[in-house]
């Protein structure tokens, strides 16, 4: 299986892009973070980024690793992940909590294809909602931490330009074609 990750800033259109890739026939894995927030809110839990950042980071990492491990091994299938366990490590930088050595080891044992596709901060589409309560400036800090964490983990990055979603899908398809030599 060829696992690719789409990372970047929150509110930069990653989930919309992943949904469009799914509609185009690609296998996809939804973002874990927003699911955790929804579950924690529904259960009155505390592992929320505005309540217990460390608990959120830990749960984000564990669930993201599990999602990676649950994807099958179809030989040539391409699957796109909406974020990954690398973001949990990067989140630690943002909140001032170093990841445990076990996290770094677990992440090193699991690899996505390179490049990682990166959606930069995009103020024009950034919006808060029930699950995203931070501001655009925090999204920019998160973006910088995500990029640094992927580079530190040995990934090449390709920035996905801010553009209509159909153009972003075409951009990624062209990059995939370039990678396969077509």
HUMO-V608314 format. One record per backbone hydrogen bond with DSSP energy under -0.5 kcal/mol. CO is the residue of the C=O (numbers start at 0). NH is the residue of the N-H. If there is no record, write none. Layout:
CO;NH
CO;NH
This chain:
0;2
1;3
1;78
2;112
3;80
4;6
4;116
5;82
6;118
8;11
12;16
13;17
14;18
15;19
16;20
17;21
18;22
19;23
20;25
21;24
26;79
28;81
30;34
31;35
32;36
33;37
34;38
35;39
36;40
37;41
38;42
39;44
40;43
45;47
45;51
47;50
47;51
51;55
52;56
53;57
54;58
55;59
56;60
57;61
58;62
59;63
60;64
61;65
62;66
63;67
64;68
65;69
66;70
67;70
76;1
77;26
78;3
79;28
80;5
80;82
83;86
83;87
84;88
85;89
86;90
87;91
88;92
89;92
89;93
90;94
91;95
91;96
99;102
99;103
100;104
101;105
102;106
103;107
104;108
106;109
115;157
116;6
117;119
117;159
118;8
121;124
121;125
130;132
131;128
134;138
135;139
136;140
137;141
138;142
139;143
140;144
141;145
142;146
143;147
144;148
145;149
146;150
147;151
148;152
149;154
150;153
155;114
155;115
157;117
158;160
159;119
163;166
163;167
164;168
165;169
166;170
167;171
168;172
169;173
170;174
171;175
172;176
173;177
174;178
175;179
176;180
176;181
177;180
